[in-house]
Amino acid sequence: MYQKIPATDKIVLLSPNHFGYGINYIQTKNIEPDNMQKEHGITIHLDFIEKYFPDAEILPITIKQGTPEEKLDELITRLPKDAFIIASVDFSHLMPEDKSYSHDLQTLKYLETPKNKTLKALTDLADTGNPDTTAIDSPESLYVLLKSLNYPKFQLYRRTSSLSLSKLTDPKDNTSHLFGLFY
């Protein structure tokens, strides 16, 4: 039922620039390399990648919130065409589990049948109407992934959250996760 991940020698790892480090909208290990070591959206995946893809070249890319769509489209044209792309994107943040789950269902519906291939559509989907919460922490990273793959089919593997995986109860501690594969 699930697709096997093909062997690859190039991995693009997309992450939000969580803390707004650096001066560029988009950063790689060649541009502002010190910031890569500070970004948990990059570093959290390195052990996994090195274990399962030991010979792969990793191209980490951080993207600032508010990066213009034309800059993202330019990035897409520069990505290696034969790379395996991982988007390190968190979903619903800082809200009770029932609201988080509801927002995640909307995101899943979008991923399964994307209609509007613009950054604005993803940014609108990320907006919960509450300035202290978000449904997608990096619409920019997700946009790059989806558009570079030409909006393929999506298969959900599992949905979890900080609250569902732990004994935490405070909505401020909640972040949801959608694990899936595009093919």
LUMSEFI-549723 format. One line per field, with one value per atom (N, C-alpha, C): residue in three letters; atom name; x, y, z. Coordinates in nm, 2 decimals, padded with zeros to 4 digits. Example, Ala and Ser with C-alpha at 12.3 -4.5 7.8 and 13.67 -1.06 7.14 Angstrom:
2
aa: Ala|Ala|Ala|Ser|Ser|Ser
at: N|CA|C|N|CA|C
px: 01.32|01.23|01.32|01.28|01.37|01.29
py: -00.57|-00.45|-00.33|-00.22|-00.11|00.00
pz: 00.78|00.78|00.78|00.71|00.71|00.79
//
This chain:
183
aa: Met|Met|Met|Tyr|Tyr|Tyr|Gln|Gln|Gln|Lys|Lys|Lys|Ile|Ile|Ile|Pro|Pro|Pro|Ala|Ala|Ala|Thr|Thr|Thr|Asp|Asp|Asp|Lys|Lys|Lys|Ile|Ile|Ile|Val|Val|Val|Leu|Leu|Leu|Leu|Leu|Leu|Ser|Ser|Ser|Pro|Pro|Pro|Asn|Asn|Asn|His|His|His|Phe|Phe|Phe|Gly|Gly|Gly|Tyr|Tyr|Tyr|Gly|Gly|Gly|Ile|Ile|Ile|Asn|Asn|Asn|Tyr|Tyr|Tyr|Ile|Ile|Ile|Gln|Gln|Gln|Thr|Thr|Thr|Lys|Lys|Lys|Asn|Asn|Asn|Ile|Ile|Ile|Glu|Glu|Glu|Pro|Pro|Pro|Asp|Asp|Asp|Asn|Asn|Asn|Met|Met|Met|Gln|Gln|Gln|Lys|Lys|Lys|Glu|Glu|Glu|His|His|His|Gly|Gly|Gly|Ile|Ile|Ile|Thr|Thr|Thr|Ile|Ile|Ile|His|His|His|Leu|Leu|Leu|Asp|Asp|Asp|Phe|Phe|Phe|Ile|Ile|Ile|Glu|Glu|Glu|Lys|Lys|Lys|Tyr|Tyr|Tyr|Phe|Phe|Phe|Pro|Pro|Pro|Asp|Asp|Asp|Ala|Ala|Ala|Glu|Glu|Glu|Ile|Ile|Ile|Leu|Leu|Leu|Pro|Pro|Pro|Ile|Ile|Ile|Thr|Thr|Thr|Ile|Ile|Ile|Lys|Lys|Lys|Gln|Gln|Gln|Gly|Gly|Gly|Thr|Thr|Thr|Pro|Pro|Pro|Glu|Glu|Glu|Glu|Glu|Glu|Lys|Lys|Lys|Leu|Leu|Leu|Asp|Asp|Asp|Glu|Glu|Glu|Leu|Leu|Leu|Ile|Ile|Ile|Thr|Thr|Thr|Arg|Arg|Arg|Leu|Leu|Leu|Pro|Pro|Pro|Lys|Lys|Lys|Asp|Asp|Asp|Ala|Ala|Ala|Phe|Phe|Phe|Ile|Ile|Ile|Ile|Ile|Ile|Ala|Ala|Ala|Ser|Ser|Ser|Val|Val|Val|Asp|Asp|Asp|Phe|Phe|Phe|Ser|Ser|Ser|His|His|His|Leu|Leu|Leu|Met|Met|Met|Pro|Pro|Pro|Glu|Glu|Glu|Asp|Asp|Asp|Lys|Lys|Lys|Ser|Ser|Ser|Tyr|Tyr|Tyr|Ser|Ser|Ser|His|His|His|Asp|Asp|Asp|Leu|Leu|Leu|Gln|Gln|Gln|Thr|Thr|Thr|Leu|Leu|Leu|Lys|Lys|Lys|Tyr|Tyr|Tyr|Leu|Leu|Leu|Glu|Glu|Glu|Thr|Thr|Thr|Pro|Pro|Pro|Lys|Lys|Lys|Asn|Asn|Asn|Lys|Lys|Lys|Thr|Thr|Thr|Leu|Leu|Leu|Lys|Lys|Lys|Ala|Ala|Ala|Leu|Leu|Leu|Thr|Thr|Thr|Asp|Asp|Asp|Leu|Leu|Leu|Ala|Ala|Ala|Asp|Asp|Asp|Thr|Thr|Thr|Gly|Gly|Gly|Asn|Asn|Asn|Pro|Pro|Pro|Asp|Asp|Asp|Thr|Thr|Thr|Thr|Thr|Thr|Ala|Ala|Ala|Ile|Ile|Ile|Asp|Asp|Asp|Ser|Ser|Ser|Pro|Pro|Pro|Glu|Glu|Glu|Ser|Ser|Ser|Leu|Leu|Leu|Tyr|Tyr|Tyr|Val|Val|Val|Leu|Leu|Leu|Leu|Leu|Leu|Lys|Lys|Lys|Ser|Ser|Ser|Leu|Leu|Leu|Asn|Asn|Asn|Tyr|Tyr|Tyr|Pro|Pro|Pro|Lys|Lys|Lys|Phe|Phe|Phe|Gln|Gln|Gln|Leu|Leu|Leu|Tyr|Tyr|Tyr|Arg|Arg|Arg|Arg|Arg|Arg|Thr|Thr|Thr|Ser|Ser|Ser|Ser|Ser|Ser|Leu|Leu|Leu|Ser|Ser|Ser|Leu|Leu|Leu|Ser|Ser|Ser|Lys|Lys|Lys|Leu|Leu|Leu|Thr|Thr|Thr|Asp|Asp|Asp|Pro|Pro|Pro|Lys|Lys|Lys|Asp|Asp|Asp|Asn|Asn|Asn|Thr|Thr|Thr|Ser|Ser|Ser|His|His|His|Leu|Leu|Leu|Phe|Phe|Phe|Gly|Gly|Gly|Leu|Leu|Leu|Phe|Phe|Phe|Tyr|Tyr|Tyr
at: N|CA|C|N|CA|C|N|CA|C|N|CA|C|N|CA|C|N|CA|C|N|CA|C|N|CA|C|N|CA|C|N|CA|C|N|CA|C|N|CA|C|N|CA|C|N|CA|C|N|CA|C|N|CA|C|N|CA|C|N|CA|C|N|CA|C|N|CA|C|N|CA|C|N|CA|C|N|CA|C|N|CA|C|N|CA|C|N|CA|C|N|CA|C|N|CA|C|N|CA|C|N|CA|C|N|CA|C|N|CA|C|N|CA|C|N|CA|C|N|CA|C|N|CA|C|N|CA|C|N|CA|C|N|CA|C|N|CA|C|N|CA|C|N|CA|C|N|CA|C|N|CA|C|N|CA|C|N|CA|C|N|CA|C|N|CA|C|N|CA|C|N|CA|C|N|CA|C|N|CA|C|N|CA|C|N|CA|C|N|CA|C|N|CA|C|N|CA|C|N|CA|C|N|CA|C|N|CA|C|N|CA|C|N|CA|C|N|CA|C|N|CA|C|N|CA|C|N|CA|C|N|CA|C|N|CA|C|N|CA|C|N|CA|C|N|CA|C|N|CA|C|N|CA|C|N|CA|C|N|CA|C|N|CA|C|N|CA|C|N|CA|C|N|CA|C|N|CA|C|N|CA|C|N|CA|C|N|CA|C|N|CA|C|N|CA|C|N|CA|C|N|CA|C|N|CA|C|N|CA|C|N|CA|C|N|CA|C|N|CA|C|N|CA|C|N|CA|C|N|CA|C|N|CA|C|N|CA|C|N|CA|C|N|CA|C|N|CA|C|N|CA|C|N|CA|C|N|CA|C|N|CA|C|N|CA|C|N|CA|C|N|CA|C|N|CA|C|N|CA|C|N|CA|C|N|CA|C|N|CA|C|N|CA|C|N|CA|C|N|CA|C|N|CA|C|N|CA|C|N|CA|C|N|CA|C|N|CA|C|N|CA|C|N|CA|C|N|CA|C|N|CA|C|N|CA|C|N|CA|C|N|CA|C|N|CA|C|N|CA|C|N|CA|C|N|CA|C|N|CA|C|N|CA|C|N|CA|C|N|CA|C|N|CA|C|N|CA|C|N|CA|C|N|CA|C|N|CA|C|N|CA|C|N|CA|C|N|CA|C|N|CA|C|N|CA|C|N|CA|C|N|CA|C|N|CA|C|N|CA|C|N|CA|C|N|CA|C|N|CA|C|N|CA|C|N|CA|C|N|CA|C|N|CA|C|N|CA|C|N|CA|C|N|CA|C|N|CA|C|N|CA|C|N|CA|C|N|CA|C|N|CA|C|N|CA|C|N|CA|C|N|CA|C|N|CA|C|N|CA|C|N|CA|C|N|CA|C|N|CA|C|N|CA|C|N|CA|C|N|CA|C|N|CA|C|N|CA|C|N|CA|C|N|CA|C|N|CA|C|N|CA|C|N|CA|C|N|CA|C
px: 00.08|00.00|00.09|00.19|00.28|00.39|00.43|00.53|00.67|00.76|00.89|00.97|01.05|01.13|01.25|01.27|01.38|01.51|01.61|01.75|01.78|01.85|01.89|02.02|02.09|02.21|02.21|02.09|02.07|01.94|01.95|01.83|01.83|01.71|01.69|01.60|01.65|01.58|01.53|01.40|01.34|01.29|01.32|01.28|01.24|01.14|01.12|01.24|01.27|01.37|01.30|01.29|01.21|01.24|01.36|01.40|01.44|01.42|01.45|01.60|01.69|01.83|01.87|01.97|02.03|01.96|02.01|01.95|01.88|01.90|01.84|01.71|01.61|01.48|01.51|01.60|01.63|01.77|01.81|01.95|01.98|02.10|02.16|02.29|02.35|02.48|02.58|02.56|02.66|02.63|02.51|02.47|02.44|02.51|02.49|02.49|02.60|02.61|02.60|02.64|02.63|02.49|02.39|02.25|02.19|02.25|02.20|02.22|02.33|02.35|02.25|02.19|02.10|01.95|01.93|01.79|01.75|01.66|01.61|01.53|01.47|01.40|01.49|01.62|01.73|01.79|01.84|01.93|01.85|01.72|01.65|01.64|01.66|01.65|01.78|01.89|02.02|02.06|02.03|02.07|01.98|01.86|01.77|01.82|01.85|01.90|02.03|02.12|02.25|02.24|02.14|02.12|02.07|01.96|01.89|01.95|02.02|02.08|02.22|02.31|02.44|02.53|02.50|02.59|02.52|02.41|02.34|02.40|02.41|02.45|02.32|02.33|02.22|02.23|02.12|02.12|02.01|02.06|01.96|01.92|01.80|01.75|01.65|01.67|01.58|01.51|01.38|01.30|01.23|01.25|01.19|01.04|00.96|00.82|00.81|00.71|00.69|00.78|00.85|00.93|00.83|00.86|00.77|00.76|00.65|00.62|00.73|00.76|00.85|00.99|01.03|01.16|01.15|01.04|01.02|01.02|00.95|00.95|01.09|01.17|01.31|01.39|01.37|01.43|01.39|01.27|01.22|01.30|01.32|01.40|01.54|01.59|01.73|01.75|01.64|01.65|01.70|01.78|01.82|01.69|01.68|01.56|01.55|01.66|01.66|01.67|01.65|01.66|01.54|01.56|01.45|01.43|01.30|01.28|01.20|01.25|01.19|01.15|01.02|00.98|00.96|01.04|01.03|00.93|00.80|00.69|00.61|00.59|00.49|00.36|00.26|00.12|00.06|-00.06|-00.13|-00.04|-00.04|00.04|-00.05|-00.01|-00.06|-00.21|-00.28|-00.42|-00.47|-00.59|-00.64|-00.64|-00.64|-00.63|-00.75|-00.87|-00.99|-00.98|-00.93|-00.91|-00.79|-00.69|-00.57|-00.61|-00.69|-00.73|-00.82|-00.91|-01.00|-00.92|-00.82|-00.73|-00.65|-00.61|-00.53|-00.61|-00.74|-00.83|-00.84|-00.85|-00.86|-00.73|-00.61|-00.49|-00.48|-00.52|-00.52|-00.60|-00.72|-00.81|-00.74|-00.67|-00.59|-00.48|-00.41|-00.29|-00.34|-00.46|-00.51|-00.57|-00.62|-00.67|-00.64|-00.52|-00.48|-00.55|-00.61|-00.68|-00.61|-00.57|-00.51|-00.36|-00.28|-00.14|-00.06|-00.11|-00.04|00.00|00.10|00.14|00.03|-00.05|-00.16|-00.26|-00.28|-00.38|-00.32|-00.20|-00.14|-00.13|-00.10|-00.09|-00.23|-00.33|-00.47|-00.51|-00.46|-00.49|-00.42|-00.30|-00.23|-00.29|-00.37|-00.43|-00.55|-00.54|-00.65|-00.74|-00.71|-00.79|-00.75|-00.65|-00.60|-00.45|-00.41|-00.27|-00.17|-00.22|-00.13|-00.12|-00.19|-00.18|-00.16|-00.12|-00.11|-00.14|-00.19|-00.22|-00.10|-00.01|00.10|00.22|00.33|00.43|00.51|00.51|00.59|00.51|00.41|00.35|00.45|00.55|00.66|00.73|00.77|00.84|00.74|00.62|00.52|00.49|00.49|00.47|00.58|00.70|00.82|00.81|00.78|00.77|00.66|00.54|00.43|00.45|00.50|00.51|00.63|00.74|00.85|00.82|00.72|00.68|00.56|00.52|00.40|00.27|00.26|00.14|00.10|00.18|00.15|00.04|00.01|-00.08|-00.01|-00.10|-00.05|-00.11|-00.03|-00.07|-00.03|-00.13|-00.11|-00.06|00.04|00.09|00.03|00.05|00.00|-00.01|-00.11|-00.12|-00.10|-00.02|00.01|00.01|00.03|00.05|00.12|00.17|00.24|00.15|00.02|-00.07|-00.11|-00.12|-00.17|-00.05|00.07|00.18|00.24|00.19|00.24|00.14|00.18|00.09|00.07|00.12|00.10|-00.05|-00.10|-00.24|-00.26|-00.15|-00.17|-00.16|-00.27|-00.27|-00.15|-00.08|00.03|00.15|00.14|00.25|00.22|00.11|00.07|00.12|00.17|00.21|00.17|00.10|00.06|00.16|00.15|00.24|00.17|00.19|00.13|00.25|00.25|00.36|00.30|00.36|00.30|00.40|00.36|00.45|00.38|00.45|00.40|00.45|00.37|00.42|00.35
py: -00.12|00.00|00.13|00.13|00.25|00.24|00.35|00.35|00.34|00.26|00.25|00.37|00.43|00.55|00.50|00.56|00.51|00.56|00.48|00.52|00.65|00.74|00.86|00.91|00.99|01.05|01.20|01.26|01.40|01.42|01.49|01.52|01.67|01.72|01.86|01.87|01.94|01.94|02.09|02.11|02.24|02.26|02.38|02.41|02.56|02.59|02.73|02.78|02.91|02.98|03.03|02.94|02.96|03.09|03.13|03.25|03.37|03.36|03.48|03.51|03.41|03.43|03.48|03.56|03.60|03.72|03.76|03.87|03.82|03.70|03.65|03.58|03.59|03.52|03.37|03.33|03.18|03.16|03.06|03.04|02.89|02.87|02.73|02.72|02.61|02.59|02.68|02.72|02.81|02.96|02.99|03.13|03.13|03.20|03.21|03.07|03.00|02.86|02.84|02.94|02.93|02.91|02.97|02.96|02.82|02.73|02.60|02.52|02.55|02.47|02.52|02.63|02.68|02.64|02.59|02.57|02.42|02.41|02.27|02.20|02.28|02.22|02.15|02.18|02.11|02.00|02.04|01.95|01.83|01.84|01.73|01.61|01.63|01.53|01.47|01.53|01.48|01.34|01.30|01.16|01.06|01.09|01.00|00.99|01.10|01.10|01.03|01.05|00.99|00.84|00.79|00.65|00.58|00.64|00.57|00.61|00.72|00.76|00.80|00.71|00.75|00.81|00.78|00.84|00.96|01.01|01.12|01.25|01.34|01.48|01.55|01.62|01.69|01.84|01.90|02.04|02.10|02.15|02.22|02.36|02.39|02.52|02.57|02.69|02.75|02.87|02.88|02.98|03.07|03.20|03.29|03.31|03.32|03.36|03.49|03.49|03.61|03.62|03.52|03.52|03.53|03.62|03.64|03.52|03.49|03.38|03.37|03.49|03.49|03.44|03.46|03.41|03.26|03.21|03.07|03.00|03.06|03.00|03.00|03.10|03.10|02.99|02.96|02.85|02.72|02.70|02.58|02.55|02.65|02.62|02.58|02.61|02.58|02.45|02.39|02.26|02.15|02.05|01.94|01.86|01.83|01.76|01.61|01.55|01.41|01.40|01.50|01.50|01.45|01.38|01.35|01.47|01.52|01.64|01.61|01.67|01.65|01.79|01.81|01.94|01.92|01.99|01.99|02.10|02.06|02.16|02.11|02.19|02.16|02.21|02.15|02.19|02.27|02.24|02.32|02.34|02.47|02.51|02.58|02.55|02.63|02.63|02.52|02.51|02.38|02.37|02.24|02.14|02.01|01.90|01.90|01.93|01.92|02.03|02.15|02.25|02.21|02.16|02.12|02.01|01.92|01.81|01.86|01.95|02.02|02.09|02.17|02.24|02.14|02.03|01.93|01.86|01.84|01.78|01.87|02.00|02.10|02.09|02.08|02.07|01.94|01.83|01.70|01.71|01.77|01.78|01.85|01.96|02.04|01.95|01.89|01.81|01.69|01.64|01.53|01.57|01.70|01.75|01.90|01.93|02.08|02.14|02.25|02.32|02.45|02.52|02.65|02.64|02.65|02.62|02.75|02.84|02.96|02.96|03.04|03.06|03.12|03.21|03.27|03.16|03.06|02.96|02.89|02.86|02.79|02.88|03.01|03.11|03.12|03.13|03.14|03.01|02.90|02.77|02.77|02.83|02.84|02.93|03.03|03.13|03.07|03.07|03.02|03.12|03.25|03.36|03.41|03.34|03.38|03.41|03.53|03.57|03.49|03.42|03.34|03.19|03.15|03.01|03.01|02.89|02.87|02.73|02.70|02.57|02.51|02.59|02.55|02.65|02.60|02.70|02.75|02.68|02.73|02.70|02.78|02.76|02.78|02.85|02.87|02.74|02.67|02.54|02.44|02.44|02.34|02.38|02.51|02.55|02.50|02.52|02.48|02.33|02.25|02.11|02.07|02.12|02.09|02.13|02.25|02.30|02.23|02.20|02.14|01.99|01.93|01.80|01.80|01.92|01.93|01.88|01.90|01.86|01.71|01.62|01.48|01.43|01.31|01.25|01.25|01.25|01.25|01.13|01.06|00.95|00.97|00.99|01.01|00.88|00.89|00.77|00.78|00.90|00.91|01.06|01.09|01.22|01.21|01.29|01.29|01.44|01.45|01.59|01.57|01.68|01.68|01.63|01.67|01.63|01.49|01.44|01.30|01.20|01.24|01.16|01.16|01.25|01.27|01.29|01.32|01.35|01.50|01.58|01.72|01.75|01.86|01.90|02.04|02.12|02.27|02.29|02.35|02.38|02.45|02.53|02.61|02.52|02.39|02.29|02.21|02.23|02.14|02.19|02.09|02.11|01.98|01.98|01.86|01.83|01.70|01.65|01.56|01.58|01.50|01.43|01.30|01.22|01.16|01.18|01.13|01.13|01.08|01.06|01.12|01.20|01.24|01.15|01.12|01.03|01.06
pz: 00.00|00.00|00.00|00.08|00.09|-00.01|-00.07|-00.17|-00.10|-00.16|-00.10|-00.14|-00.05|-00.08|-00.17|-00.29|-00.37|-00.32|-00.35|-00.32|-00.39|-00.32|-00.38|-00.33|-00.41|-00.37|-00.35|-00.36|-00.33|-00.25|-00.14|-00.06|-00.04|-00.07|-00.04|00.09|00.19|00.31|00.34|00.32|00.33|00.48|00.53|00.67|00.68|00.76|00.79|00.86|00.85|00.93|01.05|01.15|01.27|01.34|01.34|01.42|01.34|01.21|01.12|01.11|01.13|01.12|00.98|00.98|00.85|00.78|00.67|00.59|00.47|00.42|00.30|00.33|00.24|00.25|00.25|00.16|00.14|00.17|00.25|00.29|00.27|00.23|00.21|00.29|00.28|00.35|00.28|00.16|00.09|00.12|00.16|00.20|00.34|00.42|00.57|00.63|00.61|00.66|00.81|00.89|01.03|01.08|01.01|01.05|01.03|00.95|00.94|01.07|01.14|01.27|01.38|01.36|01.46|01.44|01.32|01.28|01.31|01.41|01.45|01.34|01.25|01.14|01.04|01.05|00.97|01.06|01.17|01.25|01.30|01.33|01.38|01.28|01.16|01.05|01.01|01.05|01.00|01.04|01.16|01.20|01.12|01.11|01.03|00.88|00.82|00.68|00.67|00.76|00.76|00.78|00.86|00.89|00.76|00.70|00.59|00.45|00.44|00.32|00.34|00.38|00.43|00.32|00.19|00.09|00.02|00.07|00.01|00.04|-00.06|-00.04|00.01|00.12|00.18|00.15|00.09|00.06|00.15|00.27|00.36|00.31|00.32|00.28|00.38|00.43|00.52|00.45|00.48|00.41|00.52|00.51|00.60|00.57|00.68|00.67|00.59|00.50|00.42|00.29|00.26|00.14|00.02|-00.07|-00.19|-00.28|-00.34|-00.42|-00.54|-00.60|-00.71|-00.67|-00.54|-00.49|-00.47|-00.43|-00.41|-00.55|-00.65|-00.78|-00.84|-00.81|-00.86|-00.79|-00.66|-00.59|-00.66|-00.69|-00.75|-00.88|-00.96|-01.08|-01.06|-00.94|-00.91|-00.84|-00.79|-00.72|-00.81|-00.77|-00.85|-00.88|-01.01|-01.06|-01.01|-00.97|-00.93|-00.78|-00.70|-00.56|-00.49|-00.38|-00.29|-00.20|-00.19|-00.12|00.01|00.12|00.25|00.30|00.34|00.39|00.54|00.62|00.77|00.81|00.80|00.83|00.95|01.05|01.15|01.11|01.16|01.13|01.25|01.29|01.39|01.52|01.56|01.67|01.78|01.91|02.02|02.03|02.01|02.02|02.07|02.13|02.18|02.07|02.11|02.02|01.92|01.97|01.88|01.77|01.80|01.70|01.61|01.67|01.59|01.49|01.53|01.45|01.33|01.36|01.27|01.16|01.20|01.10|01.02|01.08|01.01|00.90|00.93|00.83|00.71|00.73|00.62|00.54|00.61|00.54|00.46|00.52|00.45|00.32|00.33|00.22|00.11|00.14|00.04|-00.02|00.06|00.01|-00.08|-00.05|-00.13|-00.26|-00.26|-00.39|-00.40|-00.42|-00.43|-00.55|-00.53|-00.64|-00.68|-00.58|-00.61|-00.57|-00.67|-00.66|-00.62|-00.55|-00.51|-00.37|-00.34|-00.20|-00.12|-00.18|-00.10|-00.05|-00.14|-00.09|00.03|00.03|00.15|00.27|00.24|00.35|00.42|00.33|00.38|00.46|00.42|00.49|00.62|00.63|00.76|00.86|00.81|00.90|00.97|01.10|01.19|01.23|01.20|01.25|01.39|01.45|01.58|01.56|01.59|01.56|01.65|01.75|01.83|01.79|01.69|01.64|01.49|01.44|01.30|01.27|01.15|01.10|01.02|00.97|00.90|00.93|00.98|01.03|00.91|00.80|00.68|00.55|00.52|00.39|00.28|00.30|00.20|00.16|00.27|00.25|00.18|00.22|00.17|00.02|-00.01|-00.15|-00.24|-00.19|-00.27|-00.30|-00.19|-00.21|-00.31|-00.29|-00.38|-00.52|-00.54|-00.68|-00.75|-00.67|-00.74|-00.78|-00.71|-00.74|-00.83|-00.88|-00.97|-00.90|-00.78|-00.70|-00.73|-00.68|-00.70|-00.60|-00.60|-00.51|-00.37|-00.27|-00.13|-00.06|00.02|00.10|00.24|00.33|00.47|00.53|00.61|00.69|00.83|00.89|01.03|01.06|01.15|01.21|01.36|01.41|01.56|01.60|01.73|01.79|01.92|01.97|02.10|02.21|02.20|02.31|02.29|02.17|02.15|02.18|02.18|02.20|02.34|02.42|02.56|02.66|02.78|02.89|02.90|02.81|02.81|02.79|02.85|02.84|02.80|02.81|02.78|02.63|02.57|02.43|02.38|02.47|02.43|02.39|02.44|02.41|02.29|02.22|02.11|01.98|01.90|01.76|01.70|01.58|01.51|01.40|01.36|01.26|01.16|01.03|00.93|00.86|00.87|00.80|00.68|00.57|00.45|00.33|00.22|00.11|-00.02|-00.09|-00.22|-00.33|-00.42|-00.53|-00.66
//
